[in-house]
Amino acid sequence: MRIVLVGNFNERREGANFYATVRKLANGFIRNGHQVMAFSDRDVARETGKWGIFRGGDAHANERLLRLCRNFRPELLVLFHADKIGNGTVRELRAMLPALRVAVVNIDALFLPENVARIHRFAEVADTTFITTAGARLDAFVTPSHSLTFIPNPADPSIETLQCFAHGDQPHDLFCAVGSESASTPRGRVLKEIETSVPEARCIFPGFEGRPPLSGQDYFDGIASARMGLNLNREENYHLYSSDRFAQYAGNGLLVFVARSTGYDGIFTDEEFAFYRDTEELADKLRYFIRHDGERQRIARNGHERYHALFGERLVARYIEDVMTGRPVEGAYAWPTAIHRA
């Protein structure tokens, strides 16, 4: 199948986002035997600045996508947070290529108003949105021509190459990267409570309370420096929602702490991840695994193997292919495969 994958490949960051999910999906489609043309809408829109033209970048990106599709004639268009691409352009592509199927991939949270608006906008022109949240909340975005379904954040063995479970000499016990966070937010309060209630834990929280954030290989070096990772969302209680840090931490072999409220304990077990109900249980389990490093290594290894086996990049890409081509999916995947339709 010929696939055009439109997303932010962020070339201006010069490789600092080598672990981005859009790159894993491209790898998954290619490894599944498809021909993929990657189109970085934001980078193409910025090209006009090279010529001293600081307006019209979005129009330039849309015209370039139209020309690409005229030449390549894709059978599947995948829009991965392709915010520079207008609905009018997608309609033109559909008129040009009547058999074209259009998928949207969305890995942001439903508690972000701008993401809710994004889903509604693309629902006007897409066939199906694949999103990293599951459950009844997706029904709000269904239309007669637009369906939604869940996908997990994929791990990629060519990207998540660390095996933190194989080592016991890391200088840090717990890693959690938050970008930028203060102790006044719900997530920040959890981090502060962990630092206060488990002072023996050697924590590394990049981005928390003014600490420098990490990106690129420095981010992976931070993961490699730790035994365990805390998969902490800004808000919980969104069924199966997680940021892509879950894939990065589990995929690289940290023992990952995961809130039971996410629902992931319905897919994985306590032999694979350290599930917790509240901050008190999180602190208790952190103390336990600091003292029992052999248990930490065993469970982290199990989680690493299971995450790659169930949520690998080829499987996630294949699920998108199956749904978009109408192949049966029930029972073929570890995650919920309900397709929310009108």
C-alpha positions as CSV (number, residue, x, y, z in Angstrom):
1,M,0.0,0.0,0.0
2,R,1.2,3.5,-0.8
3,I,0.9,5.7,2.4
4,V,1.5,9.4,2.9
5,L,2.3,10.1,6.6
6,V,1.9,13.8,7.4
7,G,3.2,14.9,10.8
8,N,5.8,17.0,12.6
9,F,9.1,15.3,12.0
10,N,10.7,18.5,13.5
11,E,13.8,18.7,11.3
12,R,14.6,22.0,12.9
13,R,15.5,20.2,16.1
14,E,18.2,18.3,14.3
15,G,17.5,14.9,15.6
16,A,16.6,15.8,19.2
17,N,13.2,14.1,18.8
18,F,14.5,10.8,17.3
19,Y,12.1,9.0,19.6
20,A,8.9,10.8,18.4
21,T,5.9,8.5,17.8
22,V,5.5,9.7,14.2
23,R,8.9,8.2,13.4
24,K,7.9,4.9,15.0
25,L,4.7,4.7,13.0
26,A,6.7,5.4,9.8
27,N,9.0,2.5,10.8
28,G,6.0,0.2,11.5
29,F,4.4,0.9,8.2
30,I,7.6,0.3,6.3
31,R,8.5,-2.9,8.2
32,N,5.0,-4.1,7.4
33,G,5.9,-3.9,3.7
34,H,4.3,-0.6,2.7
35,Q,5.8,2.3,0.8
36,V,5.8,5.4,2.9
37,M,6.2,9.1,1.9
38,A,6.9,11.2,5.1
39,F,5.8,14.8,4.8
40,S,6.7,17.2,7.7
41,D,4.0,19.8,7.4
42,R,5.6,22.3,9.9
43,D,9.0,22.0,8.4
44,V,7.7,22.6,4.9
45,A,5.6,25.6,6.1
46,R,8.8,27.1,7.6
47,E,10.6,26.8,4.2
48,T,9.2,30.2,3.2
49,G,11.3,31.9,5.9
50,K,14.4,30.8,4.0
51,W,13.3,32.9,1.2
52,G,12.5,36.0,3.3
53,I,8.8,35.3,3.0
54,F,7.3,35.2,6.5
55,R,3.7,34.8,5.4
56,G,2.0,32.0,3.4
57,G,3.9,29.1,5.0
58,D,0.8,27.2,5.6
59,A,-0.5,27.7,2.1
60,H,2.9,26.5,0.8
61,A,2.8,23.3,2.9
62,N,-0.7,22.6,1.6
63,E,0.2,23.1,-2.0
64,R,3.3,20.9,-1.6
65,L,1.2,18.1,-0.1
66,L,-1.2,18.3,-3.0
67,R,1.7,18.1,-5.5
68,L,3.2,15.1,-3.6
69,C,-0.1,13.3,-3.7
70,R,-0.6,14.0,-7.4
71,N,2.7,12.4,-8.1
72,F,2.5,9.5,-5.6
73,R,-1.2,8.7,-5.6
74,P,-1.4,7.3,-2.1
75,E,-4.1,4.8,-1.0
76,L,-3.9,5.9,2.6
77,L,-3.3,9.4,4.0
78,V,-2.3,9.5,7.7
79,L,-2.5,12.9,9.4
80,F,-0.5,12.8,12.6
81,H,-1.2,16.1,14.4
82,A,-0.9,17.7,11.0
83,D,-2.1,21.1,12.2
84,K,-0.8,23.0,9.1
85,I,-2.9,21.0,6.7
86,G,-6.3,22.5,6.1
87,N,-9.6,20.6,5.7
88,G,-10.0,22.1,2.2
89,T,-6.7,20.4,1.2
90,V,-8.0,17.0,2.4
91,R,-11.2,17.6,0.4
92,E,-9.2,18.4,-2.7
93,L,-7.2,15.2,-2.2
94,R,-10.4,13.1,-1.9
95,A,-11.7,14.6,-5.1
96,M,-8.4,13.9,-6.8
97,L,-8.1,10.4,-5.4
98,P,-11.7,9.0,-4.9
99,A,-10.4,5.7,-3.3
100,L,-8.2,7.5,-0.8
101,R,-8.8,6.6,2.9
102,V,-7.9,9.3,5.5
103,A,-6.8,8.4,9.0
104,V,-5.9,10.8,11.8
105,V,-3.5,9.8,14.6
106,N,-3.9,11.8,17.8
107,I,-1.6,11.1,20.9
108,D,-2.7,14.1,23.0
109,A,-5.0,14.1,25.9
110,L,-8.8,14.8,25.9
111,F,-8.3,17.2,28.9
112,L,-6.6,19.7,26.5
113,P,-9.2,22.0,25.0
114,E,-7.0,22.6,21.9
115,N,-6.9,18.9,21.3
116,V,-10.6,18.5,21.5
117,A,-10.9,21.3,18.9
118,R,-8.4,19.5,16.7
119,I,-10.4,16.2,16.8
120,H,-13.6,18.0,15.9
121,R,-11.9,19.8,13.1
122,F,-10.4,16.7,11.4
123,A,-13.6,14.8,12.0
124,E,-15.1,16.8,9.2
125,V,-12.7,15.2,6.6
126,A,-11.2,12.0,8.1
127,D,-12.7,8.5,8.1
128,T,-11.2,7.4,11.4
129,T,-9.3,8.9,14.3
130,F,-6.9,6.7,16.2
131,I,-6.3,8.1,19.6
132,T,-4.4,7.2,22.8
133,T,-7.5,7.4,25.0
134,A,-10.2,4.6,25.1
135,G,-13.7,4.3,26.3
136,A,-17.0,6.2,26.1
137,R,-15.4,9.6,25.9
138,L,-14.7,8.9,22.2
139,D,-18.4,8.9,21.5
140,A,-18.5,12.7,21.7
141,F,-16.5,12.9,18.4
142,V,-18.4,10.4,16.3
143,T,-20.2,11.7,13.2
144,P,-22.1,9.8,10.4
145,S,-18.8,9.8,8.4
146,H,-16.2,9.7,11.2
147,S,-15.3,6.9,13.7
148,L,-12.8,6.7,16.5
149,T,-10.8,3.9,18.0
150,F,-7.9,3.5,20.6
151,I,-4.3,2.8,19.9
152,P,-1.5,2.5,22.4
153,N,1.8,4.4,22.3
154,P,4.1,2.2,20.4
155,A,7.6,1.0,21.3
156,D,10.2,0.5,18.7
157,P,13.1,-1.9,19.2
158,S,15.3,0.2,16.9
159,I,14.6,3.3,19.1
160,E,14.0,2.1,22.6
161,T,17.3,0.2,22.7
162,L,18.2,0.5,26.4
163,Q,17.9,-2.4,28.8
164,C,17.8,-0.7,32.2
165,F,16.6,-4.0,33.8
166,A,20.0,-5.6,33.1
167,H,21.9,-3.2,35.3
168,G,22.0,-2.6,39.0
169,D,24.6,0.2,39.3
170,Q,22.5,3.2,38.1
171,P,23.1,6.4,40.0
172,H,19.3,7.2,40.3
173,D,16.4,5.3,41.6
174,L,13.4,7.1,40.0
175,F,13.1,9.0,36.7
176,C,10.2,11.2,35.6
177,A,10.6,13.9,32.9
178,V,7.8,16.5,33.0
179,G,9.0,19.2,30.5
180,S,8.1,22.1,32.8
181,E,6.2,21.7,36.1
182,S,5.9,23.4,39.4
183,A,4.9,21.9,42.8
184,S,1.5,23.7,42.6
185,T,0.1,21.4,39.9
186,P,-1.5,18.0,40.6
187,R,1.4,16.2,39.0
188,G,4.0,18.5,40.7
189,R,2.4,17.8,44.1
190,V,2.9,14.0,43.5
191,L,6.6,14.5,42.6
192,K,7.1,16.8,45.7
193,E,5.4,14.3,48.0
194,I,7.6,11.5,46.7
195,E,10.7,13.6,47.3
196,T,9.5,14.4,50.8
197,S,8.1,11.0,51.9
198,V,10.9,8.9,50.4
199,P,14.0,10.9,51.0
200,E,16.2,7.9,50.5
201,A,15.1,7.7,46.8
202,R,17.6,9.3,44.4
203,C,15.2,11.0,42.1
204,I,15.8,12.6,38.7
205,F,12.9,14.8,37.6
206,P,14.0,16.9,34.6
207,G,11.8,19.9,34.1
208,F,10.4,20.0,37.7
209,E,10.7,23.2,39.6
210,G,13.2,24.8,37.3
211,R,15.4,21.8,36.7
212,P,16.7,21.7,33.1
213,P,14.5,19.5,30.8
214,L,16.2,16.9,28.7
215,S,15.9,16.1,25.0
216,G,17.7,14.0,22.4
217,Q,20.2,11.5,23.6
218,D,20.5,13.5,26.9
219,Y,16.9,12.3,27.6
220,F,17.9,8.7,26.9
221,D,21.0,9.1,29.1
222,G,18.6,10.3,31.9
223,I,16.5,7.2,31.5
224,A,19.7,5.0,31.4
225,S,20.8,6.6,34.7
226,A,17.8,5.2,36.6
227,R,16.3,2.0,37.8
228,M,12.6,2.9,37.7
229,G,10.3,5.4,35.9
230,L,7.1,7.1,37.0
231,N,4.5,7.3,34.2
232,L,2.6,10.2,35.6
233,N,0.1,12.1,33.5
234,R,-1.0,15.7,34.1
235,E,-4.5,14.3,34.8
236,E,-5.5,10.7,35.4
237,N,-8.9,8.9,35.1
238,Y,-8.9,9.0,31.3
239,H,-9.2,5.3,30.3
240,L,-5.9,4.0,28.9
241,Y,-4.6,7.5,28.3
242,S,-0.9,7.9,28.7
243,S,1.7,10.2,27.3
244,D,4.3,8.5,25.2
245,R,6.7,8.3,28.2
246,F,5.0,5.0,29.0
247,A,6.5,3.5,25.8
248,Q,9.8,5.2,26.3
249,Y,10.2,4.0,29.9
250,A,8.9,0.5,29.5
251,G,10.5,0.1,26.1
252,N,13.9,1.0,27.6
253,G,13.5,-1.4,30.5
254,L,12.8,0.8,33.5
255,L,10.5,-0.7,36.1
256,V,7.5,1.6,35.4
257,F,5.0,2.8,38.1
258,V,1.6,3.2,36.6
259,A,-1.6,4.4,38.2
260,R,-4.4,1.8,38.4
261,S,-6.8,4.6,37.4
262,T,-5.4,4.4,33.9
263,G,-6.9,1.0,33.4
264,Y,-3.6,-0.5,32.2
265,D,-3.8,-3.2,35.0
266,G,-6.5,-4.7,32.7
267,I,-3.9,-5.4,30.0
268,F,-0.7,-5.9,32.1
269,T,-0.1,-7.5,35.5
270,D,1.8,-6.7,38.7
271,E,4.5,-9.1,37.4
272,E,5.2,-6.5,34.6
273,F,4.6,-3.1,36.1
274,A,4.3,-1.5,39.5
275,F,0.7,-0.5,39.7
276,Y,-0.5,1.8,42.5
277,R,-3.8,3.3,43.7
278,D,-2.6,6.5,45.4
279,T,0.6,8.3,46.3
280,E,0.9,6.4,49.6
281,E,1.0,3.1,47.8
282,L,3.4,4.6,45.2
283,A,5.8,5.6,48.0
284,D,5.5,2.2,49.7
285,K,6.3,0.4,46.5
286,L,9.2,2.7,45.7
287,R,10.7,2.0,49.1
288,Y,10.3,-1.8,48.5
289,F,12.0,-1.9,45.1
290,I,14.9,0.3,46.3
291,R,15.5,-2.4,48.9
292,H,14.8,-5.4,46.6
293,D,16.7,-4.6,43.4
294,G,16.5,-8.2,42.1
295,E,12.7,-8.0,42.1
296,R,12.9,-4.6,40.4
297,Q,15.1,-6.1,37.6
298,R,12.8,-9.2,37.2
299,I,9.6,-7.2,36.9
300,A,11.2,-4.5,34.7
301,R,12.4,-7.2,32.3
302,N,8.9,-8.7,32.2
303,G,7.4,-5.3,31.5
304,H,9.9,-4.5,28.8
305,E,9.3,-7.8,27.0
306,R,5.5,-7.6,27.2
307,Y,5.3,-4.0,26.2
308,H,7.3,-4.6,23.0
309,A,5.3,-7.8,22.3
310,L,1.9,-6.2,22.7
311,F,2.5,-2.6,21.8
312,G,5.2,-2.8,19.2
313,E,5.4,-0.3,16.3
314,R,4.5,-3.0,13.7
315,L,1.4,-4.1,15.6
316,V,0.2,-0.5,16.1
317,A,0.8,0.3,12.4
318,R,-0.9,-3.0,11.4
319,Y,-4.0,-2.1,13.5
320,I,-4.3,1.2,11.6
321,E,-4.0,-0.7,8.3
322,D,-6.6,-3.3,9.4
323,V,-9.2,-0.7,10.4
324,M,-8.6,1.4,7.4
325,T,-8.9,-1.5,5.0
326,G,-11.8,-3.2,6.8
327,R,-10.0,-6.3,7.9
328,P,-11.3,-8.0,11.1
329,V,-9.6,-6.9,14.3
330,E,-11.6,-8.5,17.1
331,G,-9.4,-10.7,19.2
332,A,-6.2,-9.9,17.3
333,Y,-4.8,-7.2,19.6
334,A,-4.3,-6.9,23.4
335,W,-5.9,-3.5,23.6
336,P,-9.6,-2.6,23.2
337,T,-10.5,-2.6,19.5
338,A,-14.0,-1.2,19.8
339,I,-14.7,1.2,16.9
340,H,-16.9,4.1,18.0
341,R,-19.4,4.8,15.2
342,A,-22.6,6.7,14.7
